[in-house]
Amino acid sequence: MKLVIAADHAGFALKEDVRGYLAKKGHEVVDLGAYTGSNPDDYPDFAEKVGDAIKQGVAPRGILICGSGVGVCVAANKIPGIRAGMCHDTYSSHQGVEHDDMNVIVLGARIIASALAYECVDAFIGAKFIANEERFARRFKKVLAIEARYMCGEGSTNPKA
């Protein structure tokens, strides 16, 4: 499978481990940065790179990594069409795809080690959306309807912004 991957400085080492693991398994992995783990950078930039790459058809799915996973997950889910889920177990990693058509797996480098990250990514890659089951299709349509209502450039939902 072709995948895009990115991480901020806090997720750099785990990104390198996961990228190498996937390449050894024969997957094509497009690395969108960070390219060093020493420079502080901003996680939203990497979430946007992965989201844009998926929307442009570079790859159907992506992997995002930061320290906790929370920041890149929040940022990625602001992009219409991106369904990112933070997964630190194999069940969520495949269930998110099967039930919710998740297209980005998010990992927290300070939460899980490489061995578990490999298992989560394998589960994510091996899963397929169960579109022919009515309850999943019905729920997915509702998610898309919510996205259509709220992701139309109406401005920030944060009253402090």
C-alpha positions in Angstrom: 0.0 0.0 0.0 1.1 3.6 -0.6 1.1 5.7 2.5 2.1 9.2 3.6 3.8 9.7 6.9 4.8 12.7 9.0 5.7 13.7 12.5 6.9 16.7 14.4 10.2 16.6 16.3 8.7 14.7 19.2 7.5 11.9 16.9 10.5 11.9 14.6 12.3 8.8 16.0 9.1 6.7 16.0 8.3 7.9 12.5 11.7 6.8 11.3 11.1 3.4 12.9 7.7 3.0 11.4 8.8 4.2 8.0 11.6 1.7 7.9 9.4 -1.1 9.1 6.8 -0.4 6.4 9.4 -0.1 3.6 10.9 -3.5 4.6 7.4 -5.0 4.3 7.2 -3.6 0.7 4.9 -0.6 1.3 5.6 2.7 -0.5 6.0 5.3 2.1 6.1 9.0 1.2 7.9 10.9 4.0 6.5 14.4 4.5 8.8 15.4 7.4 10.1 16.2 9.9 13.5 15.3 8.6 15.4 15.8 11.9 14.3 15.3 15.5 16.4 18.2 16.8 14.5 21.2 15.6 11.4 22.2 17.5 8.6 22.6 14.9 4.8 22.8 14.9 2.6 19.7 14.7 -0.2 21.4 12.8 2.1 21.8 9.8 2.7 18.1 9.5 -1.0 17.3 10.0 -1.8 19.6 7.1 0.9 18.0 4.9 -0.6 14.6 5.4 -4.2 15.7 5.0 -3.3 17.7 1.8 -1.4 14.7 0.4 -4.4 12.4 0.9 -6.8 14.9 -0.6 -4.6 15.3 -3.6 -4.4 11.5 -4.1 -0.8 11.0 -3.3 -1.9 8.1 -1.1 -5.2 6.8 0.2 -4.1 6.7 3.9 -1.6 8.3 6.2 0.2 8.1 9.5 0.8 11.0 11.8 3.0 11.0 14.9 3.6 13.6 17.6 4.5 13.3 21.3 1.1 12.4 22.6 -0.8 12.0 19.3 -3.5 14.5 20.5 -2.2 17.6 18.7 -1.8 16.1 15.2 -5.2 14.3 15.6 -7.0 17.5 16.4 -5.3 19.4 13.6 -5.8 16.6 11.0 -9.5 16.4 11.7 -10.0 20.0 10.8 -9.3 19.1 7.2 -12.5 18.1 5.3 -12.3 14.5 4.2 -9.7 13.5 6.8 -10.8 11.1 9.4 -7.9 10.7 11.8 -8.0 8.5 14.9 -5.5 8.1 17.7 -4.8 4.4 18.1 -2.6 2.8 20.7 -4.0 -0.6 20.4 -4.6 -3.0 17.5 -8.4 -3.2 17.9 -8.9 0.6 17.4 -6.4 0.5 14.6 -8.5 -1.8 12.5 -12.0 -1.0 13.9 -11.5 2.7 13.0 -11.2 1.8 9.4 -13.8 -1.0 9.3 -16.6 1.0 11.0 -15.6 4.7 10.4 -13.5 4.7 7.3 -10.6 6.2 9.2 -7.9 7.3 6.7 -5.2 8.5 9.1 -3.8 6.6 12.0 -2.3 8.8 14.8 0.3 7.5 17.2 1.8 9.1 20.3 5.6 8.6 20.4 5.7 9.2 24.1 2.8 6.7 24.6 3.8 3.6 22.7 7.0 1.9 21.6 8.0 0.8 18.1 6.8 -2.8 18.5 3.2 -1.8 19.3 3.3 0.9 16.7 4.1 -1.7 14.1 1.2 -3.9 15.2 -1.2 -0.9 15.1 0.0 0.2 11.6 -0.3 -3.4 10.3 -3.9 -3.6 11.7 -4.7 -0.2 10.1 -3.3 -1.1 6.7 -5.0 -4.5 6.7 -8.4 -3.2 7.4 -11.2 -2.2 5.0 -14.3 -0.1 5.5 -17.4 -2.3 5.8 -19.5 -0.2 3.5 -22.0 -2.9 2.7 -23.2 -3.2 6.3 -26.1 -0.9 6.7 -25.3 0.5 10.2 -21.8 1.5 9.2 -22.9 3.1 5.9 -25.7 4.9 7.7 -23.4 6.3 10.4 -20.8 7.2 7.9 -23.3 9.3 5.9 -24.2 11.1 9.1 -20.5 11.9 9.7 -20.2 13.3 6.2 -23.4 15.4 6.8 -21.9 16.9 9.9 -18.7 17.7 8.0 -20.7 19.3 5.3 -22.5 21.5 7.8 -19.5 22.6 9.8 -16.5 22.5 7.5 -17.8 25.1 5.0 -15.5 27.9 5.9 -18.0 29.6 8.2 -15.1 30.6 10.5 -13.8 29.5 13.8 -16.0 27.7 16.3 -13.7 29.0 19.0 -15.2 32.1 20.6 -11.7 33.1 21.9 -10.2 33.1 18.4 
